[in-house]
């Protein structure tokens, strides 16, 4: 929309025909976003198109939504956009030509999004008509007979775009070949660049700040949801984003909890409680996770002994395995420490972080990783999260931190937090 076109609509913004397709307005022109330089996005598109060529694709439909498993993904990696409205948005990447992002809203929403994203062509899809806009763009590119790749929305569960969108695409383009290409972007995200790792470090600092805020807020009479609010405030006021906040409490002298509550409740803290938690914070699309037990008042002898004799030694043994060239199977074998010490644990010991939780996964029983990811590499970001549990299954102590694998070993994020129980004075 040119200046002249804006002049034509600026006094009729109550009309959808003016409001929805607006473009090139002065709105949000002074907004500031922390975005990678253009050279980085050119590199990402080059890598994407090289893989498309290997797979014989004429275009790629990149999907991405707001849920934990799909948050960001390929859509974010190529555009800098994190979705919060729709089940999924879509980015059309042709082998040749400009990419097009199909957004679920028009008007001021899409204008603000255009300021933030690394894509010039952002088009609205009124009332969820994403596939119709994709079809129009594919026809513009004369790819109606092409081979069209479709990436997953959710790489963890393997979910693709909704059936109605798929039907519209395939029925409107009967000459095209739709190819489901799975977790297309994992190979680009499993090992991160130095600039990306700086964002992960910022996310690690946000996790540490959130844990410290919870310690400051943990007093008798405070409900669990207020701890969640304290953690959220610490993340948001530092320019971060919340991925998840898992927080639960139980009496230390009569414990009945092995892992934090994914839905923090209205239960009010008591002196002598134990707060189990796992937090995930993001900075500009890159996340880190952490969790440290918090005691409201002095830890009981059982909690202190379990942490000092089992939790911390086991964590350190596992962390010693996080070095380039080592295997994830070696990490799994070390996890037998807990059973040998007379305890059990949650199955999960470690998982990767592409942008959020992702394989490689290490459990007590098995390693789940692509063959090329079986060996630990510099630039990987890993969440080490052993959760030892007493033999009677009533007390667990989750201790988790995010690590960056370096050329010579590893770096623990949020290192301003000591490897120790956290104690709120209560």
Beta strands, then each sheet from edge to edge (+ up, - down):
strand 1: 59-64
strand 2: 89-94
strand 3: 100-103
strand 4: 121-124
strand 5: 147-151
strand 6: 177-182
strand 7: 241-251
strand 8: 273-283
strand 9: 286-291
strand 10: 294-296
strand 11: 344-345
strand 12: 348-353
strand 13: 357-363
strand 14: 367-368
strand 15: 381-384
strand 16: 387-389
strand 17: 396-398
strand 18: 400-405
strand 19: 410-412
strand 20: 422-424
sheet 1: 4+ 3+ 2- 1+ 5+ 6+
sheet 2: 7+ 8- 9+ 18- 15+ 12- 13+ 14-
sheet 3: 7+ 8- 10+ 20+
sheet 4: 7+ 8- 9+ 18- 19+
sheet 5: 11+ 16- 17+
end
